[in-house]
Amino acid sequence: MAARTVLGILLLCIFVAPTVAQDAAETFGCEANPTGNPIGGGEGYSDIRTSGDFTVTTKEELLEALKNAQAGQVVFVPDGVEIDLAGHEDIIIPQQVTLAGTRGLKGSAGARLYTTWRQSHTMFRTGGYGVRVTGLRIEGPYGERATVTDHTGGINIGHAYCEVDNCEVSCFSYYGIGGAEGIIGMRVHHNYIHHCQRSGYGYGIAASGNFFSVIANKFDWCRHHIASSGQPGSGYEAAWNFSGPNANGHSFDMHGGRDRGDGTRIAGDYIHIHHNTFETKVRNIVIRGVPSQGADIHHNWFGPAKGNVTSGGNTKAWRNLYGSEKTMDSDPIDWRKD
């Protein structure tokens, strides 16, 4: 617990926003995206693999390559390839191996790795630290809102310093991308994540007991685009993301102690939400308790939703724009004064 407290303090020092003065450089929402790559990835993305140590075009070749790939190697799936992985679960991507496609290169949609299997399972799991999944379409079997019995997940990150970028991840009833407790350095950036919207679950990104970054993604048709268990050690930075109009639950979420039933009000350690554009018609940010190190919410553009931010305490929301007129918040919300 002491180590987690120290981590929380360090994260607070690193990510807490300074007092902002209005000047020509001040921006709101995701339009001024400074990453150098397009929000949601795709056309214009700069870091695209075009070859690998293994080139695979069939299910058998893919599974065999992932069994044999060594640290530093690339398993490459060319443009136009579609591989049905129905009946397979927990496919391991080994430590420091990259699984890559060409999404965004000369109009490429990226190879499609999909499953039609409607049994509860996770499609891919990391087998060690430093895994990267990039430039692919990862597609599950169910993208609707109705409650179903199966819980499907796309990519489960269970190790440090793993990355999912420039992918299209869709149609998983539980989560598109998941993060396990205790890992560090999980990065999810420049992806298009959509149709993870099953009632009661439906997370674009779901994590537990870790701090992760969510940068320059495009989200739509999810119940919650980002969610965290909120247990000690939890938190995230979400910046320069676009949240589309079709969510069926609040966009960015942090669970509290009541959700976990642990007798606390803790909703993670630290949360930093800035420079995001929300076109959702439902509530945008819900912190379901009190983050122990605080939450800072600033320089976002909140579109048509009413009641944009809710928190149980230790949260400040300031210098955000609201509505189609993009009016500035005249009275910042500061639960830290409670």
C-alpha positions as CSV (number, residue, x, y, z in Angstrom):
1,M,0.0,0.0,0.0
2,A,2.9,2.4,0.8
3,A,4.3,1.8,-2.7
4,R,0.9,2.7,-4.2
5,T,0.7,5.8,-2.2
6,V,4.1,7.0,-3.4
7,L,3.1,6.2,-6.9
8,G,0.0,8.2,-6.5
9,I,2.0,11.2,-5.3
10,L,4.4,10.9,-8.2
11,L,1.6,10.8,-10.7
12,L,0.0,13.8,-9.1
13,C,3.3,15.7,-9.5
14,I,3.7,14.6,-13.1
15,F,0.1,15.0,-14.4
16,V,-1.6,17.8,-12.4
17,A,-2.3,20.7,-14.6
18,P,-0.8,24.1,-13.8
19,T,-2.9,27.2,-13.4
20,V,-3.9,28.2,-16.9
21,A,-3.9,31.7,-18.3
22,Q,-6.0,32.4,-21.3
23,D,-3.7,33.3,-24.3
24,A,-3.4,32.5,-28.0
25,A,-1.9,29.1,-27.3
26,E,-4.8,27.9,-25.1
27,T,-6.9,25.2,-26.8
28,F,-10.0,23.2,-25.9
29,G,-11.2,19.8,-27.0
30,C,-9.2,17.5,-29.2
31,E,-8.9,19.6,-32.4
32,A,-5.4,20.9,-31.5
33,N,-4.1,17.4,-31.1
34,P,-0.4,17.8,-30.6
35,T,0.6,14.1,-31.1
36,G,1.6,14.4,-34.8
37,N,-0.8,11.6,-35.7
38,P,-4.6,11.6,-36.5
39,I,-7.1,11.0,-33.8
40,G,-8.3,7.5,-34.2
41,G,-5.3,6.5,-36.3
42,G,-5.8,5.3,-39.9
43,E,-4.8,7.4,-42.9
44,G,-1.9,9.7,-42.0
45,Y,-0.6,7.6,-39.2
46,S,3.2,7.6,-39.3
47,D,4.4,4.5,-37.5
48,I,3.1,1.7,-39.7
49,R,4.8,-1.7,-40.1
50,T,5.1,-3.0,-43.6
51,S,6.9,-6.3,-43.0
52,G,7.8,-8.6,-40.2
53,D,9.9,-11.6,-39.1
54,F,6.8,-13.7,-39.7
55,T,4.3,-13.0,-42.4
56,V,1.0,-14.7,-41.9
57,T,-2.2,-15.0,-44.0
58,T,-4.0,-17.9,-42.3
59,K,-5.2,-18.9,-38.9
60,E,-2.7,-21.7,-38.7
61,E,0.2,-19.5,-39.7
62,L,-0.8,-16.8,-37.2
63,L,-1.0,-19.2,-34.2
64,E,2.2,-20.9,-35.2
65,A,4.1,-17.6,-35.6
66,L,2.9,-16.4,-32.1
67,K,4.1,-19.6,-30.6
68,N,7.6,-19.2,-32.1
69,A,8.1,-15.4,-32.1
70,Q,10.9,-14.2,-29.9
71,A,11.4,-10.8,-28.1
72,G,12.0,-8.0,-30.6
73,Q,10.3,-9.8,-33.5
74,V,7.2,-8.8,-35.6
75,V,4.3,-11.0,-36.6
76,F,3.0,-9.2,-39.7
77,V,-0.5,-9.6,-41.2
78,P,-0.7,-8.1,-44.7
79,D,-3.5,-5.8,-46.0
80,G,-6.6,-7.7,-47.2
81,V,-6.1,-10.7,-44.9
82,E,-9.1,-11.8,-42.8
83,I,-8.7,-14.5,-40.2
84,D,-11.5,-16.1,-38.3
85,L,-10.3,-17.1,-34.8
86,A,-13.6,-18.7,-33.7
87,G,-13.0,-21.5,-31.1
88,H,-9.7,-20.0,-30.0
89,E,-9.2,-18.0,-26.8
90,D,-6.4,-16.5,-24.7
91,I,-4.1,-16.4,-27.8
92,I,-0.8,-15.3,-26.3
93,I,1.3,-12.5,-27.8
94,P,4.8,-13.2,-26.4
95,Q,7.0,-10.8,-24.5
96,Q,8.3,-7.8,-26.6
97,V,6.6,-9.2,-29.7
98,T,4.7,-6.9,-32.1
99,L,1.5,-8.1,-33.8
100,A,1.1,-5.7,-36.8
101,G,-0.9,-4.7,-39.8
102,T,-1.0,-1.8,-42.2
103,R,-4.1,0.2,-41.2
104,G,-3.9,3.6,-42.7
105,L,-1.3,2.8,-45.3
106,K,-2.5,3.8,-48.8
107,G,-6.1,3.4,-47.8
108,S,-5.6,0.1,-46.0
109,A,-8.3,-0.7,-43.4
110,G,-5.8,-3.2,-41.8
111,A,-6.0,-6.9,-41.7
112,R,-9.1,-8.2,-39.9
113,L,-8.7,-10.7,-37.0
114,Y,-12.2,-11.6,-35.9
115,T,-14.2,-14.1,-34.0
116,T,-17.8,-15.2,-34.4
117,W,-17.6,-17.4,-31.3
118,R,-20.4,-16.4,-28.8
119,Q,-18.9,-18.1,-25.7
120,S,-17.3,-16.1,-22.9
121,H,-13.6,-15.6,-23.7
122,T,-10.8,-13.2,-24.4
123,M,-9.3,-13.2,-27.8
124,F,-5.7,-12.1,-27.2
125,R,-3.6,-11.8,-24.0
126,T,-0.1,-10.5,-23.4
127,G,2.6,-13.1,-22.5
128,G,5.1,-10.6,-21.1
129,Y,6.1,-7.0,-21.0
130,G,6.6,-4.8,-24.0
131,V,3.9,-6.3,-26.3
132,R,2.6,-4.0,-29.1
133,V,-0.6,-4.5,-31.2
134,T,-0.8,-2.1,-34.1
135,G,-2.4,-1.5,-37.4
136,L,-5.1,-4.2,-37.2
137,R,-8.9,-4.6,-37.0
138,I,-9.7,-6.7,-33.9
139,E,-13.4,-7.6,-34.1
140,G,-15.6,-9.6,-31.7
141,P,-18.9,-11.4,-32.1
142,Y,-21.4,-9.0,-30.6
143,G,-21.8,-5.3,-30.9
144,E,-25.4,-4.7,-29.7
145,R,-26.8,-3.3,-26.5
146,A,-29.1,-6.1,-25.4
147,T,-28.0,-8.2,-22.4
148,V,-26.5,-11.5,-23.5
149,T,-24.9,-14.3,-21.3
150,D,-21.5,-14.3,-22.9
151,H,-18.7,-11.9,-21.9
152,T,-16.2,-11.4,-24.7
153,G,-13.0,-9.3,-24.5
154,G,-10.6,-8.2,-27.2
155,I,-7.1,-7.7,-25.9
156,N,-6.2,-8.2,-22.3
157,I,-3.0,-6.5,-21.1
158,G,-1.5,-8.2,-18.1
159,H,2.1,-7.0,-18.3
160,A,4.0,-3.7,-18.1
161,Y,4.8,-1.3,-20.9
162,C,2.4,-2.7,-23.4
163,E,0.8,-0.7,-26.2
164,V,-2.2,-0.8,-28.5
165,D,-2.1,1.8,-31.3
166,N,-3.6,2.5,-34.7
167,C,-6.1,-0.3,-34.4
168,E,-9.9,-0.6,-34.9
169,V,-11.3,-2.5,-32.0
170,S,-15.0,-3.3,-32.0
171,C,-17.9,-5.6,-31.1
172,F,-16.9,-7.1,-27.8
173,S,-19.7,-7.4,-25.2
174,Y,-17.4,-7.0,-22.1
175,Y,-14.4,-4.9,-23.2
176,G,-12.3,-4.0,-26.2
177,I,-9.1,-3.5,-24.4
178,G,-8.5,-4.6,-20.7
179,G,-5.8,-3.9,-18.2
180,A,-4.9,-6.1,-15.3
181,E,-4.2,-5.1,-11.7
182,G,-0.7,-3.8,-10.9
183,I,0.7,-3.3,-14.3
184,I,2.4,0.0,-15.3
185,G,3.0,1.7,-18.6
186,M,-0.2,0.6,-20.4
187,R,-0.7,2.9,-23.4
188,V,-3.8,3.0,-25.7
189,H,-3.5,5.6,-28.4
190,H,-4.7,6.5,-31.9
191,N,-7.3,3.8,-32.1
192,Y,-10.9,3.7,-33.2
193,I,-12.9,1.8,-30.5
194,H,-16.6,1.2,-31.0
195,H,-19.6,-1.0,-30.5
196,C,-18.7,-2.4,-27.1
197,Q,-22.0,-1.5,-25.6
198,R,-23.7,-4.5,-24.0
199,S,-26.0,-3.5,-21.2
200,G,-24.3,-3.8,-17.8
201,Y,-20.8,-4.1,-19.3
202,G,-19.8,-2.7,-22.6
203,Y,-16.4,-1.0,-22.0
204,G,-14.2,0.3,-24.8
205,I,-11.3,0.2,-22.3
206,A,-11.6,-1.4,-18.9
207,A,-8.8,-1.6,-16.3
208,S,-8.3,-2.5,-12.6
209,G,-5.7,-1.4,-10.2
210,N,-3.3,0.3,-12.6
211,F,-2.6,3.8,-14.0
212,F,-2.8,4.0,-17.8
213,S,-2.9,6.5,-20.6
214,V,-5.6,7.0,-23.3
215,I,-4.4,9.4,-25.9
216,A,-5.9,10.6,-29.3
217,N,-8.5,7.8,-29.7
218,K,-11.9,7.9,-31.4
219,F,-14.7,6.4,-29.4
220,D,-18.4,5.7,-30.3
221,W,-21.1,3.2,-29.6
222,C,-19.8,2.1,-26.2
223,R,-21.6,2.0,-22.9
224,H,-18.5,3.5,-21.2
225,H,-15.6,4.4,-23.4
226,I,-13.1,4.3,-20.4
227,A,-13.7,2.5,-17.1
228,S,-11.6,1.7,-14.1
229,S,-12.3,-0.4,-11.0
230,G,-11.2,2.5,-8.8
231,Q,-9.4,0.4,-6.3
232,P,-6.2,1.8,-4.8
233,G,-3.5,2.1,-7.5
234,S,-6.0,3.0,-10.2
235,G,-6.1,6.0,-12.4
236,Y,-5.7,7.3,-15.9
237,E,-4.9,10.2,-18.1
238,A,-7.3,10.7,-21.0
239,A,-6.4,13.5,-23.5
240,W,-7.1,14.5,-27.1
241,N,-9.8,11.8,-27.5
242,F,-13.0,12.2,-29.5
243,S,-16.2,10.8,-27.9
244,G,-18.9,10.3,-30.5
245,P,-22.7,10.9,-30.1
246,N,-23.9,7.3,-29.6
247,A,-22.8,6.1,-26.2
248,N,-25.5,4.5,-24.0
249,G,-23.8,5.3,-20.7
250,H,-21.5,8.0,-19.4
251,S,-18.3,8.2,-21.4
252,F,-15.4,8.3,-18.9
253,D,-15.9,6.3,-15.6
254,M,-14.2,5.6,-12.4
255,H,-15.8,3.2,-10.0
256,G,-15.9,3.8,-6.2
257,G,-15.9,1.7,-3.1
258,R,-19.6,1.1,-3.2
259,D,-19.3,-0.6,-6.6
260,R,-16.6,-2.9,-5.2
261,G,-18.4,-3.4,-1.9
262,D,-15.1,-2.8,0.0
263,G,-16.5,-0.4,2.6
264,T,-14.6,2.7,1.3
265,R,-15.4,5.7,-0.9
266,I,-12.1,5.4,-2.8
267,A,-12.4,6.1,-6.6
268,G,-8.8,5.5,-7.7
269,D,-5.7,7.5,-6.9
270,Y,-5.5,10.2,-9.6
271,I,-7.5,11.1,-12.8
272,H,-6.5,13.6,-15.4
273,I,-9.0,14.3,-18.1
274,H,-8.1,17.2,-20.5
275,H,-8.4,18.3,-24.1
276,N,-11.2,15.8,-25.1
277,T,-14.2,16.5,-27.3
278,F,-17.5,15.0,-26.1
279,E,-20.4,14.8,-28.6
280,T,-22.2,12.4,-26.4
281,K,-25.8,13.1,-25.4
282,V,-25.4,11.4,-22.0
283,R,-23.3,12.4,-19.0
284,N,-19.7,12.7,-19.9
285,I,-17.6,12.0,-16.7
286,V,-18.7,10.1,-13.6
287,I,-16.3,9.6,-10.7
288,R,-18.3,7.3,-8.3
289,G,-16.5,8.2,-5.1
290,V,-13.4,10.2,-4.0
291,P,-10.1,9.9,-5.8
292,S,-7.4,9.8,-3.1
293,Q,-4.9,12.0,-4.9
294,G,-7.5,14.0,-6.7
295,A,-8.9,14.5,-10.2
296,D,-8.4,17.4,-12.6
297,I,-10.8,18.0,-15.5
298,H,-9.9,20.9,-17.8
299,H,-9.8,22.2,-21.4
300,N,-12.4,19.8,-22.6
301,W,-15.4,20.6,-24.9
302,F,-18.6,19.2,-23.6
303,G,-21.2,19.2,-26.3
304,P,-25.0,18.6,-25.9
305,A,-25.0,16.6,-22.7
306,K,-26.5,18.0,-19.5
307,G,-24.8,17.4,-16.1
308,N,-21.4,16.8,-17.6
309,V,-19.2,15.9,-14.6
310,T,-20.2,14.1,-11.4
311,S,-17.8,13.3,-8.5
312,G,-17.9,12.3,-4.9
313,G,-15.2,14.7,-3.9
314,N,-11.5,15.8,-4.3
315,T,-12.1,16.8,-7.9
316,K,-11.7,20.1,-9.8
317,A,-13.3,20.9,-13.1
318,W,-12.3,24.2,-14.6
319,R,-11.7,26.0,-17.9
320,N,-14.0,23.7,-20.0
321,L,-16.3,24.7,-22.8
322,Y,-19.9,23.8,-23.0
323,G,-22.6,23.4,-25.7
324,S,-22.6,24.4,-29.3
325,E,-21.8,28.0,-28.3
326,K,-18.7,26.8,-26.6
327,T,-19.2,29.0,-23.6
328,M,-16.6,29.0,-20.8
329,D,-17.6,27.6,-17.4
330,S,-18.2,30.8,-15.3
331,D,-18.1,28.9,-12.0
332,P,-15.5,26.1,-11.9
333,I,-16.6,23.0,-10.0
334,D,-14.3,22.4,-7.1
335,W,-15.2,19.4,-4.9
336,R,-11.9,19.9,-3.0
337,K,-13.5,22.7,-1.1
338,D,-16.2,20.4,0.3
